[in-house]
Amino acid sequence: MTDMFKTILATSIAAASLAVVALPAQAATGNISCDVGSPIVGSEDLISQELTAMGYTVDGVEEWNNCVRAFVVKADGSLGMMFFEPGSLKLLGAA
């Protein structure tokens, strides 16, 4: 095999692997949305503290589709996403 062919093959496999990994996350988050409500901009630290008090290990928080999207450390040490209603922080789903 030529080096160029090996590079193309490796790149194709990597791209296909990324697509397969991204599909479950897209499927899990596709139907999550919140009514326009409390904006979270400027409240990320407070929301992170509240989620930590609820037992989550929070790596970051942002607004997503009018919801709170929290990046959390799962029990196996991997990073995942959880979605909450702004204000109440009611869990809506996870990916």
N, C-alpha and C positions, 0 to 999 in steps of 0.2 A: 504494500500500500504506500502511496505517496504521502508525504507530510501534509499536503494540501487536502487530500481526501480525508485523512485522519482528523484534521482540524474541522472540516465541514461536518463530518459524522459526529464528533464530540459536541459541536455547537448545536446540532439538530437534536441530539439526545437531551442536552441541557435545557433547551427551549421547550421540548415536549414535557419534561419533568416539571418545569415551572408551571406550565399550563395545567397539568393534572393536580398540582398542589393548590393552585388558586381556585379551582372550580368549587370545592366544598365551601370555602370562605364566601365566595360570591353567592352561592345558593343559600347559605345560612343567613346572609345579610340582605338579600334581595327584597324581602317583604317587611323589613323593619323601618318604621318611620314614626315620628312623633308630631303631634299638632304643634303649630308654632306656639311657643310658650316662653319660658324663662331662658334668655340667652345665657350661655355659660362663659362667654369671653370675660376674662378677668376673675372668674371664680374657680378656675381649674385647681388651684391649690386646696381650696376649701372642699371641693368635691372629692379630690384625691384623699384628703384626710377623712372625710365621711365614709368613703368606700373602704379605706383601711380599717376604720373602726367597725365596719360591718364584716370584716374578716378577709377582705381581698388584699392581695399583694399587688399594688398598683405601680405601673411603670410610666404611665402617662395618661392624660385625659384630653379629649377634644370634642368639639361639636361635630356631629355627623348626621345629616338628614333630619335636623332639628332635635336629635337625641344626643345623649352623652355616650360617647364611645370611649371606653376605658381599655387600655392595654394592660393586661394582668399576667402575672406569672402563675402558670398552672402548677398542679401538684408534682408533675414530672419535670418541672423546671423550664418547660418551653413557654414561649410568649403567645398569648391568645388575646382575643377581643371579646368584650362584653358590652352590651348595649342597655342603657337605662333611660327611663323617663327623666327629663330635667325636673328639678324640684323635689319630687318624691323619691327619686333614685330607685324606682321599681324596676326590677330586672325584666328586660324584654327578650333577650336572647343572647347567645354566645356563638363564637366561631373560633 
